Amino acid sequence: MMISATSTFSRFFCASLLLLLLIASAAAEILDLSWEVTDYSPRTLNVGDIVNFRYTIAHNVYIHPTNDCTEQGSILVGDNDDSPAQYQITADDAGKLITFACDTARHCENGQIINITVVDPSAPPPTNETDTETSGADPIASPFWGFTVFATATTTTMMMTMLV
């Protein structure tokens, strides 16, 4: 029985795609926060990551589109009795700053607010050498045919290239 190059490539392509999906799913991070009145440092998360807010009945979680303690236009993530409340970062959040805050009393003004910058690790790498140098992403040689890995301090992106 003769196996064609197209069939071999199809099998390799499917196996490679499965590998990419496994890597992507394994890379998801869960940011587990004890949600209370305190100061939170800004964070950077990837699309697919989850923010988990654990709190007592005296708190809640809202997204503040104003990126400060202004409650106008806020979006409920978890009410007083919803702990733990979770928010999963979506592709629509990529490239945005998401601000989570507690709207109980003056909790936000007293520090119960966190800013999260969202990046998309599946976004294509810079297209020219100058952009690559300024972004800090350096290609790394890979033993797998057709793969180039770009690594930065916050993300690792794997792109499959088809060699024709």
Number of C-alpha atoms within 10 A of each C-alpha: 3 4 7 9 9 9 10 10 11 12 12 13 15 11 12 17 13 12 12 16 12 11 13 16 12 9 14 14 14 15 15 13 13 13 23 20 17 12 12 14 8 12 13 13 22 25 20 23 18 18 20 18 22 19 20 14 10 13 23 27 29 19 25 23 17 14 18 16 23 14 17 9 11 19 13 15 16 21 18 16 13 17 18 20 18 18 18 14 20 14 14 10 17 19 13 11 18 21 20 28 30 30 23 14 10 12 19 22 15 13 16 22 28 21 19 19 17 23 21 19 21 15 11 11 18 14 8 8 10 9 12 15 11 9 12 12 19 15 15 11 10 10 8 9 12 13 17 18 17 21 16 14 7 10 17 15 21 20 16 16 10 9 7 3
